[in-house]
């Protein structure tokens, strides 16, 4: 989920979003594990118009990320989570159907920390963008 505000009527804006990065599940007989990530971010955005329909944007911000690890062996179960503040970077393109409705495609990357480990997660998003 994403919301934003254009600071001026030209190129600069801010965006805030909630993200759920999904989960990775592993299993080996009675041993099972799951890693998940989710959080919120706030980014500054620079937009450029290529023509009346196509545009591009770049964003840089900060994300508050919760990384979780759950494991079970038979009936024994354990879980841990780590909260961290990380940088988020992204870039994308938009295609405007009219002045208020666009399709948006972007790639974002952020670091996710889980107990005793961390890694970069890159996600690709495609969605509709409404301006009002």
PyMOL commands that place a pseudoatom at each C-alpha (Angstrom):
pseudoatom trace, name=CA, resn=UNK, resi=1, chain=A, elem=C, hetatm=0, pos=[0.000, 0.000, 0.000]
pseudoatom trace, name=CA, resn=UNK, resi=2, chain=A, elem=C, hetatm=0, pos=[1.410, 3.351, -1.059]
pseudoatom trace, name=CA, resn=UNK, resi=3, chain=A, elem=C, hetatm=0, pos=[0.417, 6.998, -0.678]
pseudoatom trace, name=CA, resn=UNK, resi=4, chain=A, elem=C, hetatm=0, pos=[2.185, 10.133, -1.738]
pseudoatom trace, name=CA, resn=UNK, resi=5, chain=A, elem=C, hetatm=0, pos=[2.092, 13.894, -1.979]
pseudoatom trace, name=CA, resn=UNK, resi=6, chain=A, elem=C, hetatm=0, pos=[3.603, 16.218, -4.594]
pseudoatom trace, name=CA, resn=UNK, resi=7, chain=A, elem=C, hetatm=0, pos=[5.466, 18.947, -2.715]
pseudoatom trace, name=CA, resn=UNK, resi=8, chain=A, elem=C, hetatm=0, pos=[5.260, 21.273, -5.676]
pseudoatom trace, name=CA, resn=UNK, resi=9, chain=A, elem=C, hetatm=0, pos=[3.617, 21.048, -9.071]
pseudoatom trace, name=CA, resn=UNK, resi=10, chain=A, elem=C, hetatm=0, pos=[6.823, 20.041, -10.814]
pseudoatom trace, name=CA, resn=UNK, resi=11, chain=A, elem=C, hetatm=0, pos=[9.107, 17.203, -9.801]
pseudoatom trace, name=CA, resn=UNK, resi=12, chain=A, elem=C, hetatm=0, pos=[9.440, 16.650, -6.023]
pseudoatom trace, name=CA, resn=UNK, resi=13, chain=A, elem=C, hetatm=0, pos=[7.272, 14.588, -3.711]
pseudoatom trace, name=CA, resn=UNK, resi=14, chain=A, elem=C, hetatm=0, pos=[7.163, 12.250, -0.717]
pseudoatom trace, name=CA, resn=UNK, resi=15, chain=A, elem=C, hetatm=0, pos=[5.773, 8.725, -0.457]
pseudoatom trace, name=CA, resn=UNK, resi=16, chain=A, elem=C, hetatm=0, pos=[4.915, 6.519, 2.491]
pseudoatom trace, name=CA, resn=UNK, resi=17, chain=A, elem=C, hetatm=0, pos=[4.156, 2.832, 2.188]
pseudoatom trace, name=CA, resn=UNK, resi=18, chain=A, elem=C, hetatm=0, pos=[3.484, -0.375, 4.044]
pseudoatom trace, name=CA, resn=UNK, resi=19, chain=A, elem=C, hetatm=0, pos=[5.212, -3.435, 2.586]
pseudoatom trace, name=CA, resn=UNK, resi=20, chain=A, elem=C, hetatm=0, pos=[5.029, -7.158, 3.153]
pseudoatom trace, name=CA, resn=UNK, resi=21, chain=A, elem=C, hetatm=0, pos=[7.970, -8.988, 1.587]
pseudoatom trace, name=CA, resn=UNK, resi=22, chain=A, elem=C, hetatm=0, pos=[6.346, -12.410, 1.803]
pseudoatom trace, name=CA, resn=UNK, resi=23, chain=A, elem=C, hetatm=0, pos=[7.967, -15.449, 3.341]
pseudoatom trace, name=CA, resn=UNK, resi=24, chain=A, elem=C, hetatm=0, pos=[10.520, -18.117, 2.562]
pseudoatom trace, name=CA, resn=UNK, resi=25, chain=A, elem=C, hetatm=0, pos=[9.700, -21.596, 3.862]
pseudoatom trace, name=CA, resn=UNK, resi=26, chain=A, elem=C, hetatm=0, pos=[12.173, -24.459, 4.245]
pseudoatom trace, name=CA, resn=UNK, resi=27, chain=A, elem=C, hetatm=0, pos=[11.521, -28.023, 5.318]
pseudoatom trace, name=CA, resn=UNK, resi=28, chain=A, elem=C, hetatm=0, pos=[13.629, -31.122, 5.906]
pseudoatom trace, name=CA, resn=UNK, resi=29, chain=A, elem=C, hetatm=0, pos=[11.586, -33.899, 7.439]
pseudoatom trace, name=CA, resn=UNK, resi=30, chain=A, elem=C, hetatm=0, pos=[10.476, -32.844, 10.926]
pseudoatom trace, name=CA, resn=UNK, resi=31, chain=A, elem=C, hetatm=0, pos=[12.542, -29.622, 10.786]
pseudoatom trace, name=CA, resn=UNK, resi=32, chain=A, elem=C, hetatm=0, pos=[10.625, -26.657, 9.354]
pseudoatom trace, name=CA, resn=UNK, resi=33, chain=A, elem=C, hetatm=0, pos=[11.535, -22.972, 9.116]
pseudoatom trace, name=CA, resn=UNK, resi=34, chain=A, elem=C, hetatm=0, pos=[10.079, -19.710, 7.872]
pseudoatom trace, name=CA, resn=UNK, resi=35, chain=A, elem=C, hetatm=0, pos=[11.588, -16.245, 7.294]
pseudoatom trace, name=CA, resn=UNK, resi=36, chain=A, elem=C, hetatm=0, pos=[9.354, -13.151, 6.837]
pseudoatom trace, name=CA, resn=UNK, resi=37, chain=A, elem=C, hetatm=0, pos=[9.829, -9.415, 6.427]
pseudoatom trace, name=CA, resn=UNK, resi=38, chain=A, elem=C, hetatm=0, pos=[7.469, -6.432, 6.599]
pseudoatom trace, name=CA, resn=UNK, resi=39, chain=A, elem=C, hetatm=0, pos=[7.516, -2.772, 7.513]
pseudoatom trace, name=CA, resn=UNK, resi=40, chain=A, elem=C, hetatm=0, pos=[6.863, 0.844, 6.603]
pseudoatom trace, name=CA, resn=UNK, resi=41, chain=A, elem=C, hetatm=0, pos=[8.937, 3.402, 4.728]
pseudoatom trace, name=CA, resn=UNK, resi=42, chain=A, elem=C, hetatm=0, pos=[9.086, 7.108, 3.969]
pseudoatom trace, name=CA, resn=UNK, resi=43, chain=A, elem=C, hetatm=0, pos=[10.858, 8.314, 0.818]
pseudoatom trace, name=CA, resn=UNK, resi=44, chain=A, elem=C, hetatm=0, pos=[11.640, 11.463, -1.075]
pseudoatom trace, name=CA, resn=UNK, resi=45, chain=A, elem=C, hetatm=0, pos=[10.771, 11.138, -4.769]
pseudoatom trace, name=CA, resn=UNK, resi=46, chain=A, elem=C, hetatm=0, pos=[12.022, 12.957, -7.846]
pseudoatom trace, name=CA, resn=UNK, resi=47, chain=A, elem=C, hetatm=0, pos=[9.784, 12.643, -10.923]
pseudoatom trace, name=CA, resn=UNK, resi=48, chain=A, elem=C, hetatm=0, pos=[10.581, 13.484, -14.537]
pseudoatom trace, name=CA, resn=UNK, resi=49, chain=A, elem=C, hetatm=0, pos=[8.223, 13.539, -17.527]
pseudoatom trace, name=CA, resn=UNK, resi=50, chain=A, elem=C, hetatm=0, pos=[9.510, 12.063, -20.773]
pseudoatom trace, name=CA, resn=UNK, resi=51, chain=A, elem=C, hetatm=0, pos=[6.414, 13.145, -22.731]
pseudoatom trace, name=CA, resn=UNK, resi=52, chain=A, elem=C, hetatm=0, pos=[2.659, 13.565, -22.057]
pseudoatom trace, name=CA, resn=UNK, resi=53, chain=A, elem=C, hetatm=0, pos=[2.206, 9.888, -21.150]
pseudoatom trace, name=CA, resn=UNK, resi=54, chain=A, elem=C, hetatm=0, pos=[5.559, 8.442, -20.027]
pseudoatom trace, name=CA, resn=UNK, resi=55, chain=A, elem=C, hetatm=0, pos=[7.433, 9.460, -16.905]
pseudoatom trace, name=CA, resn=UNK, resi=56, chain=A, elem=C, hetatm=0, pos=[10.117, 8.147, -14.605]
pseudoatom trace, name=CA, resn=UNK, resi=57, chain=A, elem=C, hetatm=0, pos=[11.013, 8.512, -10.952]
pseudoatom trace, name=CA, resn=UNK, resi=58, chain=A, elem=C, hetatm=0, pos=[13.740, 7.787, -8.437]
pseudoatom trace, name=CA, resn=UNK, resi=59, chain=A, elem=C, hetatm=0, pos=[13.270, 7.504, -4.692]
pseudoatom trace, name=CA, resn=UNK, resi=60, chain=A, elem=C, hetatm=0, pos=[15.443, 7.400, -1.612]
pseudoatom trace, name=CA, resn=UNK, resi=61, chain=A, elem=C, hetatm=0, pos=[14.218, 6.982, 1.918]
pseudoatom trace, name=CA, resn=UNK, resi=62, chain=A, elem=C, hetatm=0, pos=[14.217, 5.171, 5.202]
pseudoatom trace, name=CA, resn=UNK, resi=63, chain=A, elem=C, hetatm=0, pos=[12.403, 1.964, 6.112]
pseudoatom trace, name=CA, resn=UNK, resi=64, chain=A, elem=C, hetatm=0, pos=[11.474, 0.464, 9.466]
pseudoatom trace, name=CA, resn=UNK, resi=65, chain=A, elem=C, hetatm=0, pos=[11.721, -3.295, 8.854]
pseudoatom trace, name=CA, resn=UNK, resi=66, chain=A, elem=C, hetatm=0, pos=[10.637, -6.242, 10.990]
pseudoatom trace, name=CA, resn=UNK, resi=67, chain=A, elem=C, hetatm=0, pos=[12.386, -9.516, 10.143]
pseudoatom trace, name=CA, resn=UNK, resi=68, chain=A, elem=C, hetatm=0, pos=[11.030, -12.731, 11.677]
pseudoatom trace, name=CA, resn=UNK, resi=69, chain=A, elem=C, hetatm=0, pos=[12.355, -16.283, 11.887]
pseudoatom trace, name=CA, resn=UNK, resi=70, chain=A, elem=C, hetatm=0, pos=[10.228, -19.230, 13.020]
pseudoatom trace, name=CA, resn=UNK, resi=71, chain=A, elem=C, hetatm=0, pos=[11.433, -22.810, 13.376]
pseudoatom trace, name=CA, resn=UNK, resi=72, chain=A, elem=C, hetatm=0, pos=[9.908, -26.053, 14.552]
pseudoatom trace, name=CA, resn=UNK, resi=73, chain=A, elem=C, hetatm=0, pos=[11.199, -29.544, 15.144]
pseudoatom trace, name=CA, resn=UNK, resi=74, chain=A, elem=C, hetatm=0, pos=[8.361, -31.937, 15.794]
pseudoatom trace, name=CA, resn=UNK, resi=75, chain=A, elem=C, hetatm=0, pos=[6.248, -30.324, 18.521]
pseudoatom trace, name=CA, resn=UNK, resi=76, chain=A, elem=C, hetatm=0, pos=[8.985, -27.872, 19.619]
pseudoatom trace, name=CA, resn=UNK, resi=77, chain=A, elem=C, hetatm=0, pos=[8.546, -24.359, 18.244]
pseudoatom trace, name=CA, resn=UNK, resi=78, chain=A, elem=C, hetatm=0, pos=[10.695, -21.206, 18.481]
pseudoatom trace, name=CA, resn=UNK, resi=79, chain=A, elem=C, hetatm=0, pos=[10.526, -17.744, 16.940]
pseudoatom trace, name=CA, resn=UNK, resi=80, chain=A, elem=C, hetatm=0, pos=[12.539, -14.515, 17.028]
pseudoatom trace, name=CA, resn=UNK, resi=81, chain=A, elem=C, hetatm=0, pos=[12.209, -11.136, 15.382]
pseudoatom trace, name=CA, resn=UNK, resi=82, chain=A, elem=C, hetatm=0, pos=[14.487, -8.180, 14.735]
pseudoatom trace, name=CA, resn=UNK, resi=83, chain=A, elem=C, hetatm=0, pos=[13.418, -4.591, 14.090]
pseudoatom trace, name=CA, resn=UNK, resi=84, chain=A, elem=C, hetatm=0, pos=[15.795, -2.312, 12.206]
pseudoatom trace, name=CA, resn=UNK, resi=85, chain=A, elem=C, hetatm=0, pos=[15.932, 0.979, 10.344]
pseudoatom trace, name=CA, resn=UNK, resi=86, chain=A, elem=C, hetatm=0, pos=[17.327, 0.666, 6.836]
pseudoatom trace, name=CA, resn=UNK, resi=87, chain=A, elem=C, hetatm=0, pos=[17.756, 2.695, 3.659]
pseudoatom trace, name=CA, resn=UNK, resi=88, chain=A, elem=C, hetatm=0, pos=[15.354, 2.049, 0.791]
pseudoatom trace, name=CA, resn=UNK, resi=89, chain=A, elem=C, hetatm=0, pos=[16.113, 2.971, -2.833]
pseudoatom trace, name=CA, resn=UNK, resi=90, chain=A, elem=C, hetatm=0, pos=[13.906, 2.634, -5.873]
pseudoatom trace, name=CA, resn=UNK, resi=91, chain=A, elem=C, hetatm=0, pos=[13.270, 3.665, -9.449]
pseudoatom trace, name=CA, resn=UNK, resi=92, chain=A, elem=C, hetatm=0, pos=[10.434, 3.205, -11.884]
pseudoatom trace, name=CA, resn=UNK, resi=93, chain=A, elem=C, hetatm=0, pos=[8.332, 4.359, -14.792]
pseudoatom trace, name=CA, resn=UNK, resi=94, chain=A, elem=C, hetatm=0, pos=[4.749, 5.530, -15.158]
pseudoatom trace, name=CA, resn=UNK, resi=95, chain=A, elem=C, hetatm=0, pos=[2.371, 5.554, -18.107]
pseudoatom trace, name=CA, resn=UNK, resi=96, chain=A, elem=C, hetatm=0, pos=[-0.537, 8.016, -17.851]
pseudoatom trace, name=CA, resn=UNK, resi=97, chain=A, elem=C, hetatm=0, pos=[-3.920, 7.059, -19.298]
pseudoatom trace, name=CA, resn=UNK, resi=98, chain=A, elem=C, hetatm=0, pos=[-5.145, 10.554, -18.401]
pseudoatom trace, name=CA, resn=UNK, resi=99, chain=A, elem=C, hetatm=0, pos=[-4.068, 13.248, -15.918]
pseudoatom trace, name=CA, resn=UNK, resi=100, chain=A, elem=C, hetatm=0, pos=[-5.397, 11.284, -12.908]
pseudoatom trace, name=CA, resn=UNK, resi=101, chain=A, elem=C, hetatm=0, pos=[-4.802, 7.580, -13.710]
pseudoatom trace, name=CA, resn=UNK, resi=102, chain=A, elem=C, hetatm=0, pos=[-1.438, 5.966, -14.445]
pseudoatom trace, name=CA, resn=UNK, resi=103, chain=A, elem=C, hetatm=0, pos=[0.086, 2.527, -14.394]
pseudoatom trace, name=CA, resn=UNK, resi=104, chain=A, elem=C, hetatm=0, pos=[3.287, 2.373, -12.349]
pseudoatom trace, name=CA, resn=UNK, resi=105, chain=A, elem=C, hetatm=0, pos=[6.146, -0.136, -12.450]
pseudoatom trace, name=CA, resn=UNK, resi=106, chain=A, elem=C, hetatm=0, pos=[9.057, 0.065, -10.028]
pseudoatom trace, name=CA, resn=UNK, resi=107, chain=A, elem=C, hetatm=0, pos=[11.931, -1.791, -8.455]
pseudoatom trace, name=CA, resn=UNK, resi=108, chain=A, elem=C, hetatm=0, pos=[12.887, -1.226, -4.803]
pseudoatom trace, name=CA, resn=UNK, resi=109, chain=A, elem=C, hetatm=0, pos=[15.692, -2.556, -2.651]
pseudoatom trace, name=CA, resn=UNK, resi=110, chain=A, elem=C, hetatm=0, pos=[16.144, -2.603, 1.114]
pseudoatom trace, name=CA, resn=UNK, resi=111, chain=A, elem=C, hetatm=0, pos=[18.074, -4.581, 3.699]
pseudoatom trace, name=CA, resn=UNK, resi=112, chain=A, elem=C, hetatm=0, pos=[16.212, -6.987, 5.988]
pseudoatom trace, name=CA, resn=UNK, resi=113, chain=A, elem=C, hetatm=0, pos=[17.743, -8.164, 9.244]
pseudoatom trace, name=CA, resn=UNK, resi=114, chain=A, elem=C, hetatm=0, pos=[16.613, -11.348, 10.954]
pseudoatom trace, name=CA, resn=UNK, resi=115, chain=A, elem=C, hetatm=0, pos=[18.203, -12.754, 14.110]
pseudoatom trace, name=CA, resn=UNK, resi=116, chain=A, elem=C, hetatm=0, pos=[21.859, -13.591, 13.359]
pseudoatom trace, name=CA, resn=UNK, resi=117, chain=A, elem=C, hetatm=0, pos=[21.612, -12.738, 9.648]
pseudoatom trace, name=CA, resn=UNK, resi=118, chain=A, elem=C, hetatm=0, pos=[20.727, -10.037, 7.117]
pseudoatom trace, name=CA, resn=UNK, resi=119, chain=A, elem=C, hetatm=0, pos=[20.302, -9.654, 3.383]
pseudoatom trace, name=CA, resn=UNK, resi=120, chain=A, elem=C, hetatm=0, pos=[19.113, -7.296, 0.674]
pseudoatom trace, name=CA, resn=UNK, resi=121, chain=A, elem=C, hetatm=0, pos=[15.614, -7.809, -0.676]
pseudoatom trace, name=CA, resn=UNK, resi=122, chain=A, elem=C, hetatm=0, pos=[14.710, -6.424, -4.084]
pseudoatom trace, name=CA, resn=UNK, resi=123, chain=A, elem=C, hetatm=0, pos=[11.077, -6.333, -5.127]
pseudoatom trace, name=CA, resn=UNK, resi=124, chain=A, elem=C, hetatm=0, pos=[9.281, -5.441, -8.347]
pseudoatom trace, name=CA, resn=UNK, resi=125, chain=A, elem=C, hetatm=0, pos=[5.860, -3.748, -8.216]
pseudoatom trace, name=CA, resn=UNK, resi=126, chain=A, elem=C, hetatm=0, pos=[3.245, -2.994, -10.850]
pseudoatom trace, name=CA, resn=UNK, resi=127, chain=A, elem=C, hetatm=0, pos=[0.064, -1.126, -9.956]
pseudoatom trace, name=CA, resn=UNK, resi=128, chain=A, elem=C, hetatm=0, pos=[-2.357, 1.693, -10.671]
pseudoatom trace, name=CA, resn=UNK, resi=129, chain=A, elem=C, hetatm=0, pos=[-1.682, 5.217, -9.487]
pseudoatom trace, name=CA, resn=UNK, resi=130, chain=A, elem=C, hetatm=0, pos=[-4.533, 7.680, -8.885]
pseudoatom trace, name=CA, resn=UNK, resi=131, chain=A, elem=C, hetatm=0, pos=[-4.037, 11.431, -8.541]
pseudoatom trace, name=CA, resn=UNK, resi=132, chain=A, elem=C, hetatm=0, pos=[-6.580, 13.735, -6.977]
for i in range(1, 132): cmd.bond("trace and resi %d" % i, "trace and resi %d" % (i + 1))
show_as sticks, trace
zoom trace
